Amino acid sequence: MNKIIGMWRFVSALLFALACILLVLFYLQWIKPQAKKKIIKSWARTFIGMIGMRFAVEGEVYDKPCLIVANHISFVDIFALNAMKPGRFIAKSEIADWPVFGRIAKGVDTLFIQRKNRRSIITVNEQISGALMQKQTIMLFPEGKTSVGESLLPLKANLIEPAILSGTPVLPVAICYTENGVKTIKASYANISIFKCLWTICSTPGLTVTLKVLPLINVEGKTRHEVASEAAALMSAAMGVPDPMLGSGDIHHHCDAIGATEKAD
């Protein structure tokens, strides 16, 4: 039965994604920014529900422009963050070439970066600075790559620099996935293709993606490395894993989606 439901969800999700591409090409790029944000938020929530996953938010969502930093586990992370607070993503350049989802990423003004190219980082930082100066919300995954969610990787501080220069606060978010209330790696695409990941999610009942919104970090008087370390401490504590910036084995409070509530508009 789970396979039948999973197949229905899988096909529905792909058809929905294709419909989103058409809307991106022929509608989304022509409308005002605020209307665009509302549509993206609605799309993201619809997609998460369509693949059979529950969406929950813990903590207060900052209602002003900011730089959001989060751990990266699944392609669903992007939809979950947009379902909470739409913004412009910083993503690795390979995502632009993904079938279906890459075209959507381009359509929602994602900034792509070649992580091994120093000039690319400088260029993207200039774009981030410009966007922050225009009071746009920017989202990035400072670990630099995906994990299965059982640890937090060290946060790279380079892309946090524009927030320092513009005086934009940084909002750390810990993303956790659970299956019937128990932490799971089934949503991760760290070692599998995006379509295999989508199938696993669609065919697994009881999955929840929980965004733990952590205290806002004031960047005034701080270096990018200090902000990265502060964000890592908050995120690792919320995930229940060691702080990668300290190199210690101390374990903090465990990530638990039980009792999490969906954030109302």
C-alpha positions in Angstrom: 0.0 0.0 0.0 2.9 2.3 0.8 4.3 1.8 -2.6 1.0 2.7 -4.3 0.7 5.9 -2.2 4.4 6.6 -2.8 4.0 6.3 -6.5 1.0 8.6 -6.5 2.9 11.2 -4.5 6.0 10.8 -6.6 4.2 11.4 -9.9 2.1 14.2 -8.4 5.2 16.0 -7.1 6.9 15.8 -10.5 3.8 17.1 -12.3 3.5 19.9 -9.8 7.2 20.8 -10.3 6.7 20.9 -14.1 3.7 23.2 -13.5 5.9 25.4 -11.4 8.4 25.7 -14.2 5.6 27.0 -16.5 4.6 29.5 -13.9 8.2 30.6 -13.4 8.6 31.1 -17.2 5.4 32.8 -18.0 4.2 34.5 -14.8 6.4 34.6 -11.7 9.1 36.9 -13.2 6.6 39.5 -14.1 4.9 40.1 -10.8 5.8 42.3 -7.8 8.2 41.0 -5.2 5.7 40.8 -2.3 3.2 38.9 -4.5 6.1 36.6 -5.7 7.0 35.8 -2.1 3.4 34.8 -1.2 3.3 32.5 -4.2 6.6 30.9 -3.5 5.6 30.3 0.2 2.3 28.7 -1.0 4.1 26.6 -3.6 6.6 25.4 -1.0 4.0 24.4 1.5 1.9 22.7 -1.2 4.9 20.6 -2.4 5.8 19.5 1.1 2.3 18.3 1.7 2.1 16.7 -1.7 5.1 14.4 -0.9 3.4 13.3 2.3 5.6 15.2 4.7 4.5 17.3 7.7 5.9 20.8 8.1 6.6 22.3 11.5 8.3 25.4 12.9 9.6 25.9 16.4 10.6 29.4 17.6 9.8 32.9 16.4 10.3 33.7 12.7 12.1 37.1 12.3 9.8 39.2 10.1 12.5 41.6 8.8 15.2 41.0 6.1 18.1 38.9 7.4 20.7 36.3 6.4 19.4 32.8 7.2 22.0 30.1 7.8 20.9 26.5 8.1 22.3 22.9 8.0 21.7 21.0 4.8 20.3 17.5 4.7 17.8 17.2 1.8 16.5 19.0 -1.3 13.4 19.5 0.9 15.4 22.0 3.0 14.9 24.6 0.3 11.1 24.1 0.2 10.9 24.1 4.0 12.8 27.4 4.4 10.7 29.0 1.7 7.6 27.7 3.4 8.7 29.5 6.5 10.2 32.8 5.1 10.7 33.1 1.3 14.1 34.5 0.3 16.9 34.2 -2.2 19.1 31.1 -1.9 22.8 30.8 -2.4 23.4 27.3 -3.9 26.1 25.3 -5.5 26.3 25.8 -9.3 25.5 22.1 -9.9 21.9 22.6 -8.8 21.3 24.8 -11.8 21.8 21.7 -14.0 19.4 19.5 -12.1 16.4 18.3 -14.2 13.2 20.0 -13.2 14.3 21.5 -9.9 17.2 23.3 -11.4 14.9 25.3 -13.6 12.7 26.2 -10.6 15.8 27.3 -8.7 16.7 29.7 -11.5 13.2 31.0 -11.6 13.2 32.1 -7.9 16.3 34.2 -8.2 18.8 31.7 -6.7 22.4 32.9 -6.7 24.7 30.1 -7.9 28.3 29.7 -6.7 31.2 27.6 -7.8 32.6 26.7 -4.4 36.1 25.8 -5.6 36.4 29.1 -7.6 37.6 32.0 -5.4 36.5 34.5 -8.0 33.0 33.1 -8.0 32.8 33.5 -4.2 33.9 37.1 -4.5 31.3 37.8 -7.2 28.5 36.1 -5.2 29.5 38.0 -2.1 29.1 41.2 -4.1 25.6 40.1 -5.2 24.7 39.1 -1.6 25.8 42.5 -0.3 23.7 44.2 -3.0 20.6 42.1 -2.1 21.0 42.7 1.6 21.4 46.5 1.0 18.1 46.2 -0.8 16.5 44.6 2.3 16.2 41.2 0.8 16.3 38.0 2.8 19.2 35.7 1.8 19.4 32.0 2.7 22.5 29.8 2.6 23.9 26.5 3.8 27.3 27.4 5.2 28.4 23.8 5.7 29.2 23.8 2.0 27.8 20.3 1.4 25.0 18.0 2.5 25.1 15.6 5.4 22.7 12.8 6.6 21.8 15.0 9.6 23.6 13.0 12.2 26.2 15.8 12.6 26.8 19.4 11.8 29.8 20.2 9.6 32.0 23.2 10.2 30.4 26.4 9.0 32.3 28.3 6.3 32.4 32.0 7.2 33.2 33.5 3.7 29.5 34.0 2.6 28.6 35.5 6.0 30.9 38.5 5.3 28.2 40.5 3.4 26.0 40.4 6.5 28.9 41.9 8.6 29.5 44.6 6.0 25.8 45.5 5.7 24.9 45.2 9.4 22.3 42.6 8.6 21.4 40.2 11.4 22.0 36.5 11.0 19.2 34.0 11.7 20.4 30.4 12.4 18.0 27.6 11.7 18.4 23.9 12.6 16.7 21.6 10.2 15.6 18.2 11.5 13.8 15.2 10.0 11.9 12.7 12.0 9.9 9.5 11.2 7.0 9.1 13.6 8.8 11.3 16.1 12.2 9.6 15.8 15.2 11.2 14.1 15.7 9.7 10.6 18.2 9.9 7.7 15.6 8.9 5.1 15.1 12.5 3.8 18.9 12.9 3.2 20.3 13.0 -0.4 23.9 13.1 0.7 24.8 9.9 -1.0 21.9 9.3 -3.5 20.3 11.0 -6.5 17.6 13.6 -6.0 15.0 11.3 -7.6 15.8 8.4 -5.4 15.6 10.7 -2.4 12.2 11.9 -3.6 11.0 8.3 -4.0 12.2 7.4 -0.5 10.3 10.4 1.0 7.1 9.8 -1.0 7.0 6.1 0.1 7.8 6.6 3.8 4.8 7.5 6.0 5.1 9.7 9.1 7.9 12.0 8.0 8.2 15.5 9.4 10.6 18.3 8.6 11.0 20.6 11.6 12.7 24.0 11.4 14.1 25.1 14.7 14.4 28.9 14.5 17.2 30.0 16.9 18.0 33.3 18.5 18.9 36.1 16.1 22.6 37.0 16.0 23.5 40.7 16.0 26.6 41.1 13.9 27.7 44.5 15.1 31.3 44.5 16.3 31.8 40.8 15.3 33.9 39.1 12.7 32.5 36.6 10.2 34.3 33.8 12.1 32.7 34.9 15.4 29.3 34.9 13.8 29.9 31.5 12.2 31.0 30.1 15.6 28.0 31.5 17.4 25.6 30.1 14.7 27.3 26.7 14.9 26.9 26.6 18.7 23.2 27.3 18.5 22.6 25.0 15.6 24.5 22.0 17.1 22.7 22.4 20.4 19.3 22.4 18.7 20.3 19.3 16.6 21.7 17.4 19.6 25.2 17.0 18.0 28.7 18.1 18.8 29.7 21.7 18.0 32.0 21.3 15.0 33.7 24.7 15.6 34.9 23.5 19.0 35.9 20.0 18.1 34.5 18.7 21.4 32.4 15.6 21.9 29.9 17.3 24.1 26.3 16.4 23.0 23.6 19.0 23.5 19.8 18.7 23.6 18.4 16.2 21.1 16.4 17.2 18.0 12.8 16.2 18.5 9.9 17.2 16.3 7.3 16.0 18.8 5.1 18.8 19.8 6.4 21.1 17.1 3.7 23.3 15.6 3.3 24.7 12.2 4.0 28.4 12.1 0.9 30.4 11.2 1.1 33.3 8.8 
